[in-house]
Amino acid sequence: MRYNHISTERRTGLRRLHIDTDRGAMLATLALPGILMVIAFLIAIALTAFGVPTLGTLRSTVAAVAYLYLTLCVMWLPAYCIAFAWYWWASRDDAVLLQRLWFLPLVEALFVWFPSILFADIAHGQRIQVLMPFVLTAIVSGYVWVGLVRLLFYVWRRK
C-alpha cells in the first residue's frame, strides 16, 4: 500500500478505517452522499414514526429537509452511484487519482436520464425537456462537488 503524504501518527488510527491511502480517503469522501442518504432516511423515519409532526416545529422542519434530501437522492443517486463505481474502477492507479475526478460529473450526466425516463409519466417529446435540466444540473452540481472534494483532499494532504 502507498502512503502518500500521511504522517506516521495518523496512519495507525486511520488503518482501521481503511482510508490510509489517498485513494481510500478520496473514495470515503465521495461516498458521503450515500452515507447521508442513509442518515436522512433514519432521521425521516424516526421523526415521523409516531405520526405527522405539527407544522412549524423543529421536528417537522427536520423531517421535511430529510424527505427533501431523500427525494433528491431518488433522482440523482442512481447516476452518482454509477459514476462512483466508474471512479472506483478507473482510479486503481494512484497516478491518475485527481485527473479522473474531473470526469466524474460527465459520467454522472450520461446516466442521469434514469429518473426522467422511468419515473415521469409524460409524453416522449417532453422527456427531452425534462432530461436537459437534469443533465445541466448534474454537470454543474457535480463540478461543485468535485471542487469541494478536491478542496477537502488538499486540506487532508496538508495536515
N, C-alpha and C positions, 0 to 999 in steps of 0.2 A: 504494500500500500504506500502511496505517496502522501507525504505530509507537507503540503505547500503552505509556507508562511504561518504555521500554527506553532505557538510556543510549547515547550515541553510540559509546563504546568497545566495547560488546558487540555493536552492530549489525553491524559488519564481519565478525566471526568467525561470527556466527550466520546471516548471509545465505547462506553456503554450505550450511547445514543446512536452509534454508527454514523456520526457526522464528523468524523475525524479527518476527512479529506475534503478538498474543495468541492468535488463532485457531490459528496454526501450532504454538505452544507447547502449547496445550490438546490439539490433535489428536495431537501427538507423545507427550504424556503418556498419553493414552487408548489409544494403540497399544501400550503396554508389555506387556499380557498376550499379545498375538500375537507380539511380539518374543521374549518369554520362552519361549513355546511352541517357537519355532524353536531357541532355545538349549538348552532341555531336550531336544528331540529329538536334537540333535547330541551332547549330553553322554551321553544314554542309549545311542545307537548306538556312540559311541567307547568307553564303558566296558564294553559287552557284546560288542564285536566279536570279541574273542579268547576267547570262552567265558563261562560263568557265573562271576561273581566269588565268592570264598569268603565265606560268611556271616560277618557281624561285622566285616568290613574296611571301611575308608573308601570303597573303590571300590564295594562292594555297597550301602552306605548311600546314597551319592550317586546311584547308578543307580536305587535304589528310589524315592528322592524325585523324580528326573526322570520315572520312569514313572508315579508317582502324579500329578504335575502334568499329564502328557500325558493320563492317564485323565480328570482333571477337565476338561481342555480339550476332550476329545471331547464331554463332556456340556454344558459351558457356553459354549464359544467360538462355536458357530453363532448362538446368540441374541445374544451380545455383539457379534459382527460385524454383525448386522442393526441392533442398537442404535447401534453406532458409525457405520454408514453413514447412519442416520437423523440422528444428531447432526451429521455432516459436512454433510448437505444442509440441515438446519434452522438451522445456525449461520452461514449465509453473511453475515448481518448482525451486525456486532460489538456492536450494542446488546443483543442477546439471548443473548450468548455464555454467561454464567453462569446465566441463568434457564433455558435449555434443558437445562443439565446435570442439573438435578433430575429431568427426565423420562426420562433415560437408563435407570435401573433399571426403570421401568414399561414401557418399550418392550421391554427385555430380558425381562421377565416375560411379556409377551404371546407371545414366541416360544420360551420355554424348554420348550414341550411337545414339541419335535422329538425329543430323545433318549428321553423317556419313552414316546412313542408308537411310534417306529420301531425302537428297539433292544431294548426289553424284550419278552420272549416270555411275556406274561401275559394273563389274561382281560381283557375290556373293562371290567368293573366294577372291577377292581383298578388299572386305568390311572389312574383319578382319584385313588386313594390314592397312587400314585407321583407324579402330577403336582403335587399340593398341596404337598408338602415342597419340590419343585423350585422352584415359584413363590415360596414364602416365603423360601427360601434365596437365590433370585435377587434378591428385593427387599432383603433385609437386607444381603447382601454387596455388592449394587450401591450402596446408600446409604453403606456404609462406604467403598467405593472412590471414590465421588463426593466424600465428605468429605475423603479423602486427596488427591485430585486438586485440590480447592479449596484445601487447605492448601498443597500444593506450588505452586499458582498464586499464592497470596498471598505466599509466600516469594519466588517468581520476580519478582513485581512490586516487592517491597520493595528488592531489591538493585540 
